[in-house]
Amino acid sequence: EAPPEWLGPKFLAQAEYIKETRPTKYRHEYLGEAVGNGTQVFDNIRLEELSNKRIRSFGDALNGVDWGWWPDPWAYNACAYDPARRRLGIFDELTRFRCPNADTAQLLIERGVGGDEGGFLIADGAEPKSCADYRAAGLPCRAARKGPGSLRESMKWLQSLAEIVVDPARCPDTAREFGEYEYAKDARTGEVLGGYPDAGNHHIDAVRYAVESVWRRRGT
């Protein structure tokens, strides 16, 4: 067991918060206990219908896009974060295959992205040309900042939330991805390896990009 002074106040505060709010997750991640099968990445998902009135109360949306064509899809999500309750609400999605940038940009414009209450849009920075195409179409598109540790940090932030509320009627693909996403396992032994597989996570990535400005603010 590492001495507390080695871990730092931020790590200890997060561990204490998870111990109080989600003891099963605490036992698995911090104490190393075998809880259940240990493969589910998100144990804080709640499926709930979100009314138009409630969505309007969220304020500006956080929008994210994960680029794709085929066999991986282009994925879009809109969400909102409640810092007081540490709750993320995901209330809109689009999934498309073999759809040009001009067409998906138009879909987002019709959704109100970039409008008075549409919020900003953050997309996968691996395709700067696609981000530029969106800006040329009039969308306020910014490339996500990638770098060492960004995947792990953003995923840990999502896992640390008290709740991730997904409307399954509005966001069926998102609900499925978050519910089914599991840690990588050793193909021979079945041992849980703890890494995040790059498969079945297109809407998860879109959500990660959407909330980038939130999780990068330390202490939020």
DOMI-254382 format. One record per atom (N, C-alpha, C): residue in three letters; x, y, z. Coordinates in steps of 0.1 Angstrom, whole numbers, padded with zeros to 4 digits, always signed. Layout:
ALAXYZ
...
This chain:
GLU+0008-0012+0000
GLU+0000+0000+0000
GLU+0009+0012+0000
ALA+0007+0022-0009
ALA+0015+0034-0010
ALA+0012+0043+0001
PRO+0022+0050+0006
PRO+0020+0060+0016
PRO+0011+0072+0011
PRO+0002+0078+0019
PRO-0006+0088+0014
PRO+0002+0100+0007
GLU+0013+0103+0013
GLU+0021+0114+0008
GLU+0026+0112-0007
TRP+0027+0099-0011
TRP+0031+0096-0024
TRP+0020+0098-0034
LEU+0007+0097-0030
LEU-0004+0097-0039
LEU-0009+0112-0042
GLY-0008+0121-0033
GLY-0012+0134-0036
GLY-0026+0137-0032
PRO-0029+0150-0029
PRO-0043+0153-0024
PRO-0054+0151-0035
LYS-0051+0153-0048
LYS-0061+0151-0058
LYS-0065+0136-0059
PHE-0056+0127-0059
PHE-0059+0113-0060
PHE-0067+0109-0047
LEU-0062+0113-0036
LEU-0069+0109-0023
LEU-0083+0114-0022
ALA-0085+0127-0027
ALA-0099+0133-0027
ALA-0108+0125-0036
GLN-0103+0122-0048
GLN-0111+0114-0057
GLN-0114+0100-0052
ALA-0104+0094-0046
ALA-0107+0081-0040
ALA-0117+0081-0029
GLU-0116+0091-0021
GLU-0126+0092-0010
GLU-0140+0095-0015
TYR-0141+0103-0026
TYR-0154+0106-0031
TYR-0160+0093-0037
ILE-0152+0085-0044
ILE-0157+0073-0050
ILE-0160+0063-0039
LYS-0153+0062-0028
LYS-0155+0053-0017
LYS-0169+0056-0011
GLU-0173+0069-0010
GLU-0185+0073-0004
GLU-0197+0071-0014
THR-0195+0074-0027
THR-0206+0074-0036
THR-0208+0061-0043
ARG-0197+0053-0046
ARG-0198+0041-0053
ARG-0188+0031-0047
PRO-0192+0025-0036
PRO-0182+0016-0029
PRO-0178+0004-0037
THR-0186-0001-0046
THR-0182-0013-0054
THR-0171-0009-0063
LYS-0172+0002-0070
LYS-0161+0007-0078
LYS-0149+0009-0070
TYR-0150+0015-0058
TYR-0138+0018-0050
TYR-0131+0005-0046
ARG-0139-0006-0042
ARG-0133-0018-0039
ARG-0125-0024-0051
HIS-0131-0023-0063
HIS-0124-0029-0074
HIS-0112-0021-0079
GLU-0113-0008-0080
GLU-0102+0000-0086
GLU-0092+0004-0076
TYR-0095+0006-0063
TYR-0086+0011-0053
TYR-0081+0001-0044
LEU-0089-0010-0041
LEU-0085-0020-0032
LEU-0081-0033-0040
GLY-0084-0033-0053
GLY-0080-0045-0061
GLY-0088-0057-0059
GLU-0100-0056-0053
GLU-0108-0067-0050
GLU-0115-0072-0063
ALA-0118-0084-0065
ALA-0125-0090-0076
ALA-0140-0088-0074
VAL-0145-0078-0079
VAL-0160-0075-0077
VAL-0167-0077-0090
GLY-0176-0087-0090
GLY-0183-0091-0102
GLY-0173-0096-0112
ASN-0175-0094-0125
ASN-0165-0099-0135
ASN-0154-0089-0138
GLY-0155-0077-0132
GLY-0145-0067-0133
GLY-0142-0061-0147
THR-0152-0064-0157
THR-0149-0060-0170
THR-0157-0048-0175
GLN-0167-0044-0168
GLN-0175-0032-0172
GLN-0168-0019-0169
VAL-0166-0011-0179
VAL-0159+0002-0177
VAL-0168+0012-0170
PHE-0181+0013-0174
PHE-0190+0023-0168
PHE-0200+0016-0159
ASP-0199+0018-0146
ASP-0209+0013-0137
ASP-0218+0024-0132
ASN-0217+0036-0138
ASN-0225+0048-0134
ASN-0235+0052-0144
ILE-0239+0043-0153
ILE-0249+0046-0164
ILE-0263+0045-0158
ARG-0271+0055-0162
ARG-0285+0054-0158
ARG-0293+0057-0171
LEU-0302+0049-0175
LEU-0311+0051-0186
LEU-0324+0058-0182
GLU-0326+0070-0187
GLU-0338+0078-0183
GLU-0343+0087-0194
GLU-0356+0087-0196
GLU-0362+0096-0206
GLU-0360+0111-0201
LEU-0355+0119-0211
LEU-0353+0133-0208
LEU-0362+0141-0217
SER-0371+0149-0210
SER-0381+0156-0217
SER-0375+0168-0224
ASN-0382+0174-0234
ASN-0378+0186-0240
ASN-0376+0198-0230
LYS-0385+0198-0221
LYS-0384+0209-0210
LYS-0371+0207-0202
ARG-0368+0195-0198
ARG-0356+0193-0190
ARG-0344+0196-0198
ILE-0344+0192-0211
ILE-0332+0195-0219
ILE-0330+0210-0221
ARG-0341+0217-0223
ARG-0340+0232-0224
ARG-0334+0238-0212
SER-0337+0232-0200
SER-0331+0237-0188
SER-0316+0235-0186
PHE-0310+0227-0194
PHE-0296+0224-0194
PHE-0288+0236-0198
GLY-0293+0245-0206
GLY-0285+0255-0212
GLY-0278+0251-0224
ASP-0267+0257-0227
ASP-0259+0254-0239
ASP-0254+0240-0239
ALA-0256+0233-0251
ALA-0252+0219-0252
ALA-0237+0218-0254
LEU-0231+0207-0250
LEU-0217+0203-0253
LEU-0218+0193-0264
ASN-0212+0196-0276
ASN-0214+0188-0288
ASN-0200+0182-0292
GLY-0201+0169-0296
GLY-0189+0162-0299
GLY-0191+0153-0312
VAL-0180+0152-0320
VAL-0181+0144-0332
VAL-0169+0135-0332
ASP-0171+0122-0335
ASP-0161+0112-0338
ASP-0162+0109-0353
TRP-0151+0112-0361
TRP-0151+0110-0375
TRP-0152+0095-0378
GLY-0159+0092-0389
GLY-0159+0078-0394
GLY-0165+0077-0408
TRP-0164+0066-0414
TRP-0169+0064-0427
TRP-0175+0050-0428
TRP-0166+0040-0430
TRP-0170+0026-0430
TRP-0158+0017-0428
PRO-0158+0007-0420
PRO-0170+0002-0412
PRO-0173+0010-0399
ASP-0163+0019-0395
ASP-0166+0027-0383
ASP-0175+0038-0387
PRO-0185+0041-0379
PRO-0195+0052-0382
PRO-0190+0066-0379
TRP-0195+0076-0385
TRP-0195+0090-0380
TRP-0205+0090-0368
ALA-0201+0096-0357
ALA-0209+0097-0345
ALA-0209+0111-0339
TYR-0221+0115-0336
TYR-0224+0128-0330
TYR-0231+0126-0317
ASN-0228+0135-0307
ASN-0236+0135-0294
ASN-0237+0149-0289
ALA-0248+0152-0283
ALA-0250+0164-0275
ALA-0253+0160-0260
CYS-0246+0168-0251
CYS-0248+0165-0237
CYS-0247+0177-0229
ALA-0249+0176-0216
ALA-0248+0188-0207
ALA-0243+0182-0194
TYR-0235+0191-0187
TYR-0229+0187-0174
TYR-0234+0195-0163
ASP-0238+0189-0152
ASP-0242+0195-0140
ASP-0231+0193-0129
PRO-0223+0204-0127
PRO-0211+0202-0118
PRO-0216+0200-0103
ALA-0227+0206-0100
ALA-0231+0205-0086
ALA-0234+0191-0082
ARG-0240+0184-0091
ARG-0244+0170-0089
ARG-0234+0160-0095
ARG-0224+0165-0102
ARG-0215+0157-0109
ARG-0222+0147-0118
ARG-0232+0152-0126
ARG-0240+0144-0135
ARG-0239+0149-0149
LEU-0237+0139-0158
LEU-0237+0142-0172
LEU-0250+0137-0179
GLY-0257+0145-0186
GLY-0269+0141-0193
GLY-0266+0140-0208
ILE-0268+0129-0215
ILE-0266+0127-0229
ILE-0280+0126-0236
PHE-0283+0136-0244
PHE-0297+0137-0249
PHE-0299+0137-0264
ASP-0288+0136-0272
ASP-0290+0136-0286
ASP-0278+0128-0293
GLU-0281+0121-0304
GLU-0271+0114-0311
GLU-0275+0114-0326
LEU-0264+0112-0334
LEU-0266+0109-0348
LEU-0255+0098-0352
THR-0259+0089-0360
THR-0249+0078-0364
THR-0251+0077-0379
ARG-0240+0078-0387
ARG-0241+0077-0401
ARG-0229+0069-0407
PHE-0231+0062-0418
PHE-0221+0055-0425
PHE-0220+0061-0439
ARG-0207+0062-0444
ARG-0205+0067-0458
ARG-0212+0080-0461
CYS-0211+0089-0451
CYS-0218+0102-0453
CYS-0207+0113-0454
PRO-0207+0121-0465
PRO-0197+0131-0466
PRO-0198+0142-0456
ASN-0187+0149-0454
ASN-0187+0160-0444
ASN-0197+0171-0446
ALA-0200+0174-0459
ALA-0210+0184-0462
ALA-0223+0180-0457
ASP-0226+0167-0459
ASP-0239+0162-0455
ASP-0241+0161-0439
THR-0230+0157-0432
THR-0231+0156-0418
THR-0231+0170-0412
ALA-0224+0179-0418
ALA-0224+0193-0414
ALA-0238+0199-0415
GLN-0245+0196-0426
GLN-0259+0201-0427
GLN-0268+0195-0417
LEU-0266+0182-0413
LEU-0274+0176-0403
LEU-0272+0183-0389
LEU-0260+0187-0386
LEU-0258+0194-0374
LEU-0263+0208-0374
ILE-0262+0215-0385
ILE-0268+0228-0387
ILE-0283+0228-0385
GLU-0290+0217-0390
GLU-0304+0216-0388
GLU-0307+0212-0374
ARG-0298+0207-0367
ARG-0300+0204-0352
ARG-0298+0216-0344
GLY-0293+0227-0350
GLY-0291+0239-0342
GLY-0277+0241-0336
VAL-0268+0232-0340
VAL-0255+0233-0335
VAL-0248+0246-0340
GLY-0243+0253-0330
GLY-0236+0266-0334
GLY-0246+0277-0334
GLY-0259+0275-0332
GLY-0268+0286-0331
GLY-0268+0293-0318
ASP-0278+0300-0315
ASP-0279+0308-0302
ASP-0277+0300-0290
GLU-0283+0288-0290
GLU-0282+0279-0278
GLU-0276+0266-0282
GLY-0269+0265-0294
GLY-0264+0252-0298
GLY-0251+0248-0293
GLY-0244+0258-0287
GLY-0231+0254-0281
GLY-0220+0252-0291
PHE-0208+0250-0286
PHE-0197+0248-0295
PHE-0196+0233-0298
LEU-0188+0230-0308
LEU-0186+0216-0313
LEU-0171+0213-0312
ILE-0168+0202-0306
ILE-0154+0197-0306
ILE-0154+0183-0312
ALA-0145+0182-0322
ALA-0144+0169-0330
ALA-0130+0163-0328
ASP-0129+0151-0332
ASP-0116+0143-0332
ASP-0106+0151-0340
GLY-0095+0154-0333
GLY-0084+0162-0339
GLY-0076+0154-0349
ALA-0078+0141-0351
ALA-0071+0133-0360
ALA-0073+0137-0375
GLU-0084+0144-0377
GLU-0088+0148-0391
GLU-0089+0163-0392
PRO-0078+0171-0393
PRO-0079+0185-0393
PRO-0087+0190-0406
LYS-0086+0183-0417
LYS-0093+0187-0429
LYS-0108+0187-0426
SER-0113+0176-0420
SER-0127+0175-0417
SER-0132+0186-0407
CYS-0123+0190-0398
CYS-0127+0201-0389
CYS-0128+0214-0397
ALA-0118+0216-0406
ALA-0119+0228-0415
ALA-0131+0228-0424
ASP-0135+0216-0429
ASP-0147+0215-0437
ASP-0159+0220-0429
TYR-0160+0216-0416
TYR-0171+0221-0408
TYR-0171+0236-0406
ARG-0159+0241-0403
ARG-0158+0256-0401
ARG-0162+0263-0414
ALA-0158+0258-0425
ALA-0162+0264-0438
ALA-0177+0263-0440
ALA-0184+0253-0434
ALA-0198+0252-0435
ALA-0206+0261-0425
GLY-0198+0268-0416
GLY-0204+0277-0407
GLY-0205+0271-0393
LEU-0200+0259-0390
LEU-0200+0253-0377
LEU-0188+0258-0368
PRO-0190+0261-0356
PRO-0179+0265-0347
PRO-0172+0252-0342
CYS-0165+0246-0351
CYS-0158+0233-0348
CYS-0144+0235-0344
ARG-0140+0229-0333
ARG-0126+0229-0328
ARG-0121+0215-0327
ALA-0108+0213-0330
ALA-0102+0200-0329
ALA-0099+0197-0314
ALA-0102+0185-0310
ALA-0099+0180-0296
ALA-0084+0180-0295
ARG-0080+0183-0283
ARG-0065+0183-0280
ARG-0061+0169-0275
LYS-0054+0163-0284
LYS-0049+0149-0281
LYS-0035+0150-0275
GLY-0031+0140-0268
GLY-0018+0140-0263
GLY-0016+0128-0253
PRO-0004+0126-0248
PRO-0002+0115-0238
PRO-0011+0116-0226
GLY-0018+0106-0224
GLY-0027+0105-0212
GLY-0040+0111-0214
SER-0043+0117-0225
SER-0056+0123-0227
SER-0068+0113-0227
LEU-0066+0101-0233
LEU-0076+0091-0233
LEU-0079+0086-0219
ARG-0068+0083-0212
ARG-0070+0078-0198
ARG-0077+0088-0189
GLU-0072+0101-0190
GLU-0077+0111-0181
GLU-0092+0114-0184
SER-0096+0114-0197
SER-0110+0117-0200
SER-0119+0105-0196
MET-0114+0093-0198
MET-0122+0081-0194
MET-0123+0080-0179
LYS-0113+0083-0172
LYS-0113+0083-0157
LYS-0123+0093-0152
TRP-0123+0105-0159
TRP-0133+0115-0155
TRP-0147+0111-0157
LEU-0150+0105-0168
LEU-0163+0100-0170
LEU-0167+0089-0160
GLN-0158+0080-0157
GLN-0160+0070-0147
GLN-0162+0075-0133
SER-0156+0087-0130
SER-0157+0092-0117
SER-0170+0099-0114
LEU-0178+0102-0124
LEU-0191+0110-0123
LEU-0201+0102-0114
ALA-0209+0109-0107
ALA-0219+0103-0099
ALA-0229+0095-0108
GLU-0232+0101-0120
GLU-0242+0095-0129
GLU-0239+0100-0143
ILE-0240+0091-0153
ILE-0241+0094-0167
ILE-0255+0090-0172
VAL-0264+0100-0173
VAL-0278+0097-0177
VAL-0279+0098-0192
VAL-0284+0087-0198
VAL-0285+0086-0212
VAL-0300+0083-0215
ASP-0306+0091-0224
ASP-0319+0089-0229
ASP-0319+0078-0239
PRO-0324+0066-0236
PRO-0322+0055-0246
PRO-0331+0056-0258
ALA-0342+0064-0257
ALA-0350+0066-0269
ALA-0344+0076-0279
ARG-0338+0086-0274
ARG-0331+0096-0282
ARG-0317+0091-0286
CYS-0311+0083-0278
CYS-0297+0079-0280
CYS-0295+0064-0279
PRO-0301+0056-0287
PRO-0300+0042-0285
PRO-0286+0036-0287
ASP-0279+0042-0297
ASP-0265+0037-0300
ASP-0256+0040-0289
THR-0258+0052-0283
THR-0249+0057-0272
THR-0252+0048-0259
ALA-0265+0046-0257
ALA-0268+0038-0245
ALA-0262+0024-0246
ARG-0263+0018-0258
ARG-0257+0005-0260
ARG-0242+0005-0258
GLU-0235+0015-0264
GLU-0220+0015-0263
GLU-0216+0017-0248
PHE-0222+0026-0241
PHE-0218+0028-0227
PHE-0221+0016-0219
GLY-0233+0009-0221
GLY-0237-0002-0214
GLY-0228-0015-0216
GLU-0223-0016-0229
GLU-0216-0028-0233
GLU-0201-0027-0232
TYR-0196-0015-0231
TYR-0182-0013-0232
TYR-0174-0019-0220
GLU-0164-0027-0223
GLU-0157-0035-0213
GLU-0142-0033-0214
TYR-0135-0035-0203
TYR-0120-0035-0204
TYR-0115-0046-0213
ALA-0103-0043-0218
ALA-0096-0054-0226
ALA-0093-0066-0217
LYS-0093-0077-0224
LYS-0090-0090-0217
LYS-0080-0098-0224
ASP-0072-0105-0217
ASP-0062-0114-0223
ASP-0070-0125-0231
ALA-0067-0127-0244
ALA-0075-0136-0252
ALA-0073-0151-0247
ARG-0061-0154-0241
ARG-0058-0167-0237
ARG-0064-0171-0223
THR-0061-0162-0214
THR-0065-0164-0200
THR-0078-0158-0196
GLY-0083-0148-0203
GLY-0095-0141-0199
GLY-0092-0131-0188
GLU-0080-0129-0185
GLU-0076-0119-0174
GLU-0079-0105-0179
VAL-0085-0097-0170
VAL-0088-0083-0173
VAL-0075-0075-0173
LEU-0072-0068-0184
LEU-0060-0061-0186
LEU-0061-0046-0182
GLY-0073-0041-0182
GLY-0075-0027-0178
GLY-0074-0016-0188
GLY-0070-0020-0200
GLY-0069-0010-0211
GLY-0083-0007-0217
TYR-0084+0004-0225
TYR-0096+0007-0231
TYR-0096+0003-0246
PRO-0103-0007-0250
PRO-0103-0012-0264
PRO-0108-0001-0274
ASP-0102+0000-0285
ASP-0106+0009-0295
ASP-0116+0003-0305
ALA-0127-0001-0299
ALA-0138-0007-0307
ALA-0151-0006-0300
GLY-0162-0003-0307
GLY-0175-0002-0301
GLY-0175+0010-0292
ASN-0168+0021-0295
ASN-0167+0033-0286
ASN-0168+0046-0294
HIS-0175+0046-0305
HIS-0176+0058-0313
HIS-0184+0069-0307
HIS-0195+0066-0300
HIS-0203+0076-0293
HIS-0196+0080-0280
ILE-0189+0070-0274
ILE-0181+0073-0262
ILE-0171+0083-0265
ASP-0164+0082-0277
ASP-0154+0091-0281
ASP-0160+0105-0284
ALA-0172+0105-0290
ALA-0178+0118-0293
ALA-0182+0125-0280
VAL-0186+0118-0270
VAL-0189+0124-0257
VAL-0176+0129-0250
ARG-0166+0121-0251
ARG-0153+0125-0245
ARG-0148+0139-0251
TYR-0150+0140-0265
TYR-0146+0152-0271
TYR-0155+0164-0267
ALA-0168+0161-0266
ALA-0178+0171-0262
ALA-0175+0177-0248
VAL-0170+0169-0239
VAL-0168+0174-0225
VAL-0153+0177-0222
GLU-0145+0178-0233
GLU-0131+0181-0231
GLU-0128+0193-0223
SER-0136+0204-0226
SER-0133+0217-0218
SER-0137+0215-0203
VAL-0145+0206-0200
VAL-0149+0204-0186
VAL-0139+0195-0179
TRP-0135+0184-0184
TRP-0126+0175-0177
TRP-0112+0180-0176
ARG-0108+0189-0185
ARG-0095+0195-0185
ARG-0094+0206-0174
ARG-0105+0211-0169
ARG-0104+0220-0158
ARG-0102+0213-0145
ARG-0091+0214-0140
ARG-0087+0206-0128
ARG-0096+0209-0116
GLY-0100+0199-0109
GLY-0108+0201-0097
GLY-0123+0202-0100
THR-0127+0201-0113
THR-0142+0201-0116
THR-0148+0188-0113
